[in-house]
Amino acid sequence: MSAPDTNIEKQTRWHRGPLIGMAVVVLFALGYGAYYLGNLAEEGNNPDNPDVIIDGRTGEAEEVQ
């Protein structure tokens, strides 16, 4: 059964604030996720201080001095 007295304009006013709040939270989460993925891509997966470096041309291991 539906509600006997529905006032669409009043319900629109009541729901405007929560809907805007949810949209702000979603936009913040998307922005933070993009920042996080960008930061991961920038830093990469390289070790900070490797003991051995592989020469890309020959494939031989070289000691770090």
Z-matrix of the N, CA and C atoms (Angstrom, degrees):
N
C 1 1.447
C 2 1.529 1 108.83
N 3 1.295 2 115.76 1 147.61
C 4 1.455 3 120.82 2 178.70
C 5 1.534 4 109.67 3 -95.67
N 6 1.316 5 114.66 4 163.24
C 7 1.457 6 120.00 5 179.50
C 8 1.535 7 109.36 6 -67.64
N 9 1.335 8 117.76 7 140.88
C 10 1.455 9 119.51 8 -176.99
C 11 1.533 10 113.33 9 -71.87
N 12 1.325 11 117.52 10 -34.92
C 13 1.460 12 120.61 11 -178.05
C 14 1.529 13 108.88 12 -120.28
N 15 1.308 14 116.80 13 99.67
C 16 1.460 15 120.46 14 177.42
C 17 1.517 16 108.88 15 -110.38
N 18 1.313 17 114.67 16 130.77
C 19 1.457 18 121.26 17 176.70
C 20 1.530 19 106.16 18 -120.17
N 21 1.313 20 116.81 19 97.40
C 22 1.456 21 122.94 20 -174.18
C 23 1.532 22 111.22 21 -60.96
N 24 1.313 23 117.83 22 -38.92
C 25 1.468 24 120.17 23 -178.57
C 26 1.531 25 110.75 24 -64.65
N 27 1.331 26 116.98 25 -42.04
C 28 1.465 27 120.89 26 179.77
C 29 1.528 28 110.22 27 -66.48
N 30 1.335 29 116.89 28 -42.42
C 31 1.464 30 120.18 29 178.99
C 32 1.525 31 111.23 30 -64.57
N 33 1.331 32 116.96 31 -36.10
C 34 1.467 33 120.98 32 177.33
C 35 1.521 34 110.17 33 -62.20
N 36 1.314 35 117.07 34 -44.47
C 37 1.480 36 120.62 35 178.85
C 38 1.523 37 110.90 36 -63.83
N 39 1.332 38 117.73 37 -41.81
C 40 1.463 39 121.36 38 -178.02
C 41 1.528 40 112.05 39 -66.79
N 42 1.320 41 117.50 40 -33.77
C 43 1.467 42 120.47 41 -175.24
C 44 1.531 43 113.11 42 -91.45
N 45 1.310 44 118.99 43 -9.30
C 46 1.465 45 121.72 44 -176.83
C 47 1.528 46 111.64 45 -61.16
N 48 1.322 47 118.81 46 -46.31
C 49 1.466 48 122.11 47 -178.22
C 50 1.524 49 113.39 48 -62.19
N 51 1.336 50 117.94 49 -52.17
C 52 1.461 51 118.63 50 178.40
C 53 1.529 52 113.34 51 -61.20
N 54 1.328 53 117.66 52 -36.89
C 55 1.465 54 119.74 53 179.05
C 56 1.525 55 111.28 54 -66.65
N 57 1.320 56 117.30 55 -40.45
C 58 1.471 57 120.68 56 176.48
C 59 1.522 58 109.84 57 -64.58
N 60 1.333 59 117.10 58 -41.62
C 61 1.467 60 120.55 59 177.93
C 62 1.515 61 112.38 60 -60.95
N 63 1.325 62 117.03 61 -42.54
C 64 1.473 63 119.99 62 178.42
C 65 1.528 64 110.99 63 -65.50
N 66 1.319 65 117.22 64 -38.25
C 67 1.463 66 120.64 65 178.57
C 68 1.529 67 110.68 66 -65.01
N 69 1.336 68 117.28 67 -39.63
C 70 1.468 69 120.77 68 178.45
C 71 1.524 70 110.48 69 -64.28
N 72 1.322 71 117.39 70 -41.91
C 73 1.463 72 121.13 71 179.58
C 74 1.527 73 110.55 72 -64.57
N 75 1.326 74 117.64 73 -42.22
C 76 1.469 75 120.90 74 178.86
C 77 1.527 76 110.40 75 -63.91
N 78 1.330 77 117.82 76 -43.91
C 79 1.463 78 120.65 77 178.31
C 80 1.527 79 111.38 78 -63.37
N 81 1.327 80 117.30 79 -39.44
C 82 1.463 81 120.39 80 177.52
C 83 1.528 82 110.55 81 -63.78
N 84 1.324 83 117.04 82 -43.86
C 85 1.465 84 121.03 83 -179.64
C 86 1.528 85 110.93 84 -64.13
N 87 1.317 86 117.87 85 -41.19
C 88 1.461 87 120.83 86 177.94
C 89 1.530 88 111.03 87 -65.34
N 90 1.318 89 117.12 88 -41.66
C 91 1.463 90 120.64 89 178.05
C 92 1.515 91 112.27 90 -64.33
N 93 1.333 92 116.16 91 -43.11
C 94 1.462 93 119.72 92 178.87
C 95 1.525 94 110.97 93 -66.24
N 96 1.334 95 117.03 94 -39.11
C 97 1.465 96 120.43 95 177.79
C 98 1.517 97 111.61 96 -63.71
N 99 1.326 98 117.53 97 -41.01
C 100 1.461 99 121.02 98 177.60
C 101 1.524 100 110.38 99 -64.71
N 102 1.328 101 117.39 100 -41.96
C 103 1.466 102 120.88 101 177.22
C 104 1.526 103 110.49 102 -61.60
N 105 1.329 104 116.86 103 -44.96
C 106 1.460 105 121.65 104 -178.28
C 107 1.529 106 111.28 105 -62.40
N 108 1.328 107 116.42 106 -46.55
C 109 1.466 108 119.49 107 179.21
C 110 1.524 109 111.44 108 -66.15
N 111 1.314 110 117.83 109 -37.56
C 112 1.462 111 121.07 110 176.22
C 113 1.514 112 111.79 111 -63.85
N 114 1.329 113 116.71 112 -39.91
C 115 1.458 114 121.11 113 178.68
C 116 1.527 115 110.58 114 -66.41
N 117 1.324 116 117.66 115 -41.17
C 118 1.457 117 120.88 116 177.36
C 119 1.529 118 111.04 117 -63.22
N 120 1.324 119 116.88 118 -42.04
C 121 1.458 120 120.78 119 -179.61
C 122 1.521 121 110.92 120 -66.46
N 123 1.328 122 117.28 121 -35.40
C 124 1.463 123 120.71 122 -179.14
C 125 1.524 124 111.81 123 -70.25
N 126 1.332 125 116.45 124 -42.44
C 127 1.457 126 119.86 125 -177.72
C 128 1.520 127 112.14 126 -74.93
N 129 1.305 128 117.78 127 -32.93
C 130 1.454 129 121.29 128 178.96
C 131 1.515 130 112.37 129 71.90
N 132 1.326 131 114.63 130 -159.23
C 133 1.450 132 121.05 131 -176.22
C 134 1.525 133 110.42 132 -125.53
N 135 1.309 134 117.38 133 31.14
C 136 1.457 135 121.80 134 -178.04
C 137 1.525 136 110.62 135 -85.54
N 138 1.340 137 117.38 136 140.12
C 139 1.457 138 119.44 137 176.58
C 140 1.524 139 110.50 138 -69.06
N 141 1.331 140 116.49 139 151.81
C 142 1.456 141 120.93 140 -178.19
C 143 1.531 142 112.02 141 -71.51
N 144 1.331 143 117.00 142 -43.18
C 145 1.454 144 120.32 143 -175.85
C 146 1.537 145 108.94 144 -138.94
N 147 1.324 146 117.86 145 82.49
C 148 1.464 147 118.97 146 -177.29
C 149 1.534 148 111.61 147 -73.61
N 150 1.321 149 115.82 148 146.19
C 151 1.463 150 120.70 149 176.43
C 152 1.519 151 110.95 150 -85.28
N 153 1.316 152 116.79 151 -28.86
C 154 1.455 153 121.97 152 -178.01
C 155 1.522 154 108.03 153 -131.80
N 156 1.335 155 115.68 154 137.06
C 157 1.456 156 121.91 155 176.42
C 158 1.527 157 107.35 156 -115.29
N 159 1.333 158 116.13 157 132.51
C 160 1.453 159 121.42 158 178.54
C 161 1.523 160 108.27 159 -91.02
N 162 1.345 161 116.28 160 125.00
C 163 1.456 162 121.52 161 177.83
C 164 1.524 163 107.95 162 -72.05
N 165 1.324 164 117.18 163 123.34
C 166 1.451 165 121.67 164 -176.60
C 167 1.513 166 113.13 165 -68.81
N 168 1.325 167 118.41 166 -24.19
C 169 1.465 168 120.70 167 -178.19
C 170 1.514 169 111.33 168 -81.37
N 171 1.347 170 116.92 169 -42.58
C 172 1.469 171 120.39 170 -173.99
C 173 1.524 172 112.76 171 -105.03
N 174 1.321 173 118.25 172 -24.49
C 175 1.454 174 121.07 173 -177.63
C 176 1.514 175 113.15 174 84.32
N 177 1.331 176 117.38 175 5.74
C 178 1.458 177 121.66 176 -179.95
C 179 1.522 178 110.78 177 -86.50
N 180 1.344 179 115.09 178 149.62
C 181 1.457 180 121.23 179 178.29
C 182 1.520 181 109.37 180 -82.76
N 183 1.325 182 116.17 181 136.46
C 184 1.464 183 122.32 182 177.63
C 185 1.508 184 108.51 183 -121.05
N 186 1.312 185 117.34 184 135.31
C 187 1.475 186 122.12 185 177.63
C 188 1.531 187 109.94 186 -74.39
N 189 1.314 188 116.19 187 141.73
C 190 1.451 189 122.27 188 175.52
C 191 1.523 190 108.20 189 -84.16
N 192 1.320 191 115.73 190 133.29
C 193 1.482 192 118.80 191 -178.77
C 194 1.493 193 111.16 192 -106.59
